[in-house]
């Protein structure tokens, strides 16, 4: 199974979506980190403000109210307590802080439920990083200096400050942060962005692919010998240049074929006059044998001239293409030759609808069948429609062709001696014309020797990507 899409829109989406996801993930991670830092700073400031408030209350209230003050100011994840001496180090402070966080705060005077413990809200153990840091008075708004320590993996801080009454106020804030990077808003943002980006990629791909599809269809039709109109020169600059180059190439090909056909027609017309003149002069030759030889040579020259003109016309034909049943076309050709006394047999075949120039294709089939009868005594013809090509097979019982001559026989005016008799009146253009017609349809003619004896000539035509309506197929076409 192919994982990489074939269409241009699919490839654009396959490239852009991963880049979008990576960019979004990186953005969310950076944003989340900045949000955590901002929340930590805000929580630390709030905690220091509360520490300052408690310090003022302790310094201005009776000693008997101190415990009630620190207990009332505590909350989930935030604890305050008094001690006579400062903690000797951060490790001791950690133990005291964790013990205070595990303690349940008594019921408030207004009857509210007691606050939960730290154990109910924490996700991992409490860790204090480093040693104490001095907290200048300007950082929390009171004259006494304080010592602070950060809480790792927590949005919290531990602070110890000495009051004017000789007591030490201890406070810790270690409430866990439950924020998540992948919130519903984040997923909605990714989905919306991916949808919009996919839609834009499809629109861009269609805008690019439409002229490319037109160019592809026009090139395929031109390769089959159809008369193709100039394709619109639209789309991005590169596509417009490609379309313009194709239109220029098509115009040059048409001019070239038109000029060559006109030149060959003029040559053929000019040759008819001297041939006719020589034929009249040959009548005055007294010796009968010489006169007959001279006239036979003139007949051969005239036949070659007519065949050459026919060959040129086949390469520059203006016959329109249409949908026909090639099986019916082939059967009608075989029936016509059988009516003329030729040993031709057509093997029954299913319908084979195909878009082609039926007159030209019929001539190619007739040439192969006539060659099979002339050189191989009889012809057996079949049509096989396959998913990727259409094959028209002509078999005979002749001696076949040597492997070295398989391609040479397709050259104009080449007639083989030995395996193919020269006493047939042929000009050596039958196979050339057949291959020219097949190649003008995008196919080819292939010769192979059969096992035992005989030759097999196959016209191979590429399958056409056309939706066929059976009611529009022409089943009987007269071959030219």
Residue pairs with C-beta under 8 A, 6 or more apart in sequence:
4 11
4 14
5 11
5 13
5 14
7 205
7 209
8 205
8 208
8 209
8 212
9 201
9 202
9 205
9 206
9 209
12 201
12 204
12 205
13 197
13 198
13 201
13 202
16 197
16 201
17 194
17 197
17 198
20 190
20 193
20 194
20 197
21 190
21 194
24 186
24 189
24 190
24 193
28 181
28 182
28 186
29 181
32 179
32 181
35 179
36 155
36 177
36 179
39 155
39 177
39 179
40 155
43 155
43 156
43 173
43 175
44 155
44 156
44 157
44 173
47 78
47 156
47 157
47 159
47 171
47 173
48 135
48 139
48 140
48 141
48 157
48 159
49 140
49 141
50 73
50 78
50 80
50 171
51 80
51 140
51 146
51 159
51 161
51 169
51 171
52 140
52 141
52 142
53 73
54 69
54 70
54 73
54 80
54 169
54 171
55 142
55 144
55 161
55 163
55 169
56 142
57 69
58 66
58 69
58 70
58 82
58 163
58 165
58 167
58 169
59 163
59 164
59 165
61 69
63 165
66 82
66 167
67 82
70 80
70 81
70 82
70 169
71 80
71 105
71 106
72 108
73 80
74 80
74 105
74 115
75 105
75 115
76 115
76 116
76 117
76 118
76 121
76 175
77 101
77 118
77 121
77 156
77 173
77 174
77 175
77 176
78 171
78 172
78 173
78 174
78 175
79 97
79 100
79 101
79 103
79 118
79 171
79 172
80 169
80 170
80 171
81 96
81 100
81 170
82 167
82 168
82 169
82 170
83 96
83 167
83 168
83 170
84 166
84 167
84 168
85 168
86 147
86 160
86 162
86 168
87 93
87 96
87 160
87 170
89 131
90 128
90 130
90 131
90 132
90 149
90 158
91 128
93 128
93 149
93 158
93 160
93 170
94 126
94 127
94 128
94 158
96 170
97 126
97 128
97 158
97 170
97 172
97 174
98 118
98 126
100 170
100 172
101 117
101 118
101 119
101 122
101 126
101 172
101 174
102 117
102 118
102 119
103 117
104 114
104 115
104 116
104 117
105 114
105 115
106 114
107 113
107 114
108 114
118 126
118 174
121 175
121 176
122 174
122 176
123 176
124 153
126 151
126 154
126 174
127 151
127 152
127 153
127 154
128 149
128 150
128 151
128 152
128 158
129 149
129 150
129 151
129 152
130 149
130 150
131 149
132 147
132 148
132 149
132 160
133 147
133 148
133 149
134 145
134 146
134 147
134 148
135 145
135 146
135 147
135 148
135 159
135 161
136 145
137 143
137 144
137 145
140 146
142 161
144 161
144 162
144 163
144 164
145 161
146 159
146 160
146 161
147 159
147 160
147 161
148 157
148 158
148 159
148 160
149 157
149 158
150 156
150 157
150 158
151 157
151 158
151 172
151 173
151 174
154 174
154 175
154 176
154 177
155 173
155 175
155 176
155 177
156 172
156 173
156 174
156 175
157 172
157 173
158 170
158 171
158 172
158 173
158 174
159 170
159 171
159 172
160 168
160 169
160 170
160 171
161 168
161 169
162 168
162 169
163 169
207 235
207 236
208 235
208 236
208 239
210 235
211 231
211 232
211 234
211 235
211 239
211 240
211 243
212 235
212 239
214 231
214 232
214 243
215 231
215 239
215 242
215 243
215 246
218 228
218 231
218 246
218 250
219 246
220 442
221 228
221 321
222 228
222 250
222 253
223 442
224 321
224 355
224 356
224 440
224 441
224 442
225 317
225 321
225 357
225 360
225 440
225 441
226 320
226 321
227 318
227 320
228 250
230 247
230 250
231 243
231 246
231 247
232 243
233 240
233 243
233 244
233 247
234 240
234 243
235 243
257 315
257 316
258 316
260 312
260 316
261 312
261 313
261 315
261 316
264 308
264 309
264 312
265 309
265 312
268 305
268 306
268 308
268 309
271 301
271 305
272 302
272 305
275 298
275 301
275 302
275 305
278 294
278 298
279 295
279 298
282 291
282 294
282 295
282 298
283 291
285 291
285 294
303 425
303 427
304 413
304 427
307 427
307 429
308 412
308 429
310 429
310 433
311 412
311 429
311 432
311 433
311 436
314 360
314 363
314 433
314 436
314 437
314 440
315 436
315 440
317 357
317 360
317 440
319 357
319 359
319 360
320 357
321 355
321 356
321 357
322 355
322 356
322 358
322 474
323 353
323 354
323 355
323 466
323 468
323 472
323 473
323 474
324 353
324 354
324 355
324 356
324 358
324 473
324 474
324 475
324 477
325 351
325 352
325 353
325 354
325 473
325 474
325 475
326 352
326 353
326 354
326 356
326 361
326 383
326 390
326 392
327 349
327 350
327 351
327 352
327 383
327 385
328 351
328 474
328 475
328 476
328 477
329 358
329 361
329 362
329 365
329 476
329 477
329 479
330 346
330 365
330 381
330 383
330 392
331 346
332 476
332 477
332 478
332 479
333 362
333 365
333 366
333 369
333 479
334 344
334 345
334 346
334 369
334 379
334 381
335 346
336 479
337 344
337 366
337 369
337 370
337 373
337 379
338 344
338 345
342 369
342 370
342 373
342 379
343 373
343 377
343 378
343 379
344 369
344 373
344 378
344 379
344 381
345 378
345 379
345 380
345 381
346 381
346 382
347 380
347 381
347 382
349 382
349 383
349 384
349 385
350 385
351 385
351 470
351 473
352 383
352 385
352 390
353 468
353 470
353 473
354 390
354 461
354 464
355 464
355 466
356 441
356 461
357 437
357 440
357 441
358 474
358 477
358 479
359 477
359 479
359 480
360 437
360 440
360 441
360 480
361 437
361 441
361 459
362 477
362 478
362 479
362 480
363 433
363 434
363 437
363 479
363 480
364 433
364 434
364 437
364 438
364 445
364 459
365 381
365 392
365 394
365 434
365 459
365 479
366 479
367 430
367 431
367 433
367 434
368 392
368 394
368 430
368 431
368 434
368 445
368 457
368 459
369 379
369 381
369 394
370 430
371 396
371 430
371 431
371 457
372 378
372 379
372 394
372 395
372 396
372 398
372 455
372 457
373 379
373 396
374 424
374 426
375 396
375 398
375 419
375 420
375 421
375 424
375 455
376 396
376 397
376 398
376 454
376 455
377 396
377 397
377 398
378 396
378 397
379 394
379 395
379 396
380 394
380 395
380 396
381 392
381 393
381 394
381 395
382 392
382 393
383 390
383 391
383 392
383 393
384 390
384 391
384 393
385 391
386 463
387 463
388 462
388 463
389 443
389 460
389 461
389 462
389 463
390 460
390 461
390 462
390 463
391 458
391 459
391 460
391 461
392 458
392 459
392 461
393 456
393 457
393 458
394 456
394 457
394 458
395 450
395 454
395 455
395 456
395 457
396 454
396 455
397 453
397 454
398 419
398 453
398 454
398 455
399 419
399 453
400 419
400 449
400 450
400 453
400 454
400 455
401 409
401 416
401 419
401 420
401 447
401 449
401 455
402 419
403 449
405 416
405 419
406 447
408 414
408 416
409 416
409 420
409 431
409 447
410 431
410 432
410 435
410 445
411 432
412 428
412 429
412 432
413 427
413 428
413 429
414 428
415 422
415 426
415 428
431 445
434 445
434 457
434 459
435 444
435 445
438 444
438 445
438 459
438 460
438 461
441 461
442 461
442 462
443 459
443 460
443 461
443 462
444 459
444 460
445 457
445 458
445 459
445 460
446 457
446 458
446 460
447 455
447 456
447 457
447 458
448 455
448 456
448 458
449 455
449 456
450 456
